[in-house]
């Protein structure tokens, strides 16, 4: 009996969830994060705000863009402070499968400034991400969206040395989305 109840719940919740992704609907949401690394030798804090807006151009397929604002401050025992800010524009595409599973890809381009006690620089940032997630609907319009993904980035220093660095990482994040418009 317990298995039957779980199966029926999943069936009804998937049917209700699937109707959320119709052509003409919009998504508004994003992520907010605060990371702190406290230990005896190194202390770091990072704040990130990433609002986004998307539009379903066809059923289950949304295109949109977001902005990523990032502030980072690090302090170590030798009193070398590091402070940076960056802003990126990030167009994205997202495709939803039944019953709310989605894949998401984005490309970001932006700029930032970094400052320590001994130097100041500005830089360009390029990155792309690909991820998979699930829309957990709290009601007809609001969903919590955990995602697991892969990110790659390149940072080009605009200074005289023109230093370039790149890297990649796996990530887990949780976002909040509001789905606007009529469910057909």
Order of alpha helices (4+ residues) and beta strands (2+ residues): alpha-beta-beta-beta-beta-beta-beta-beta-beta
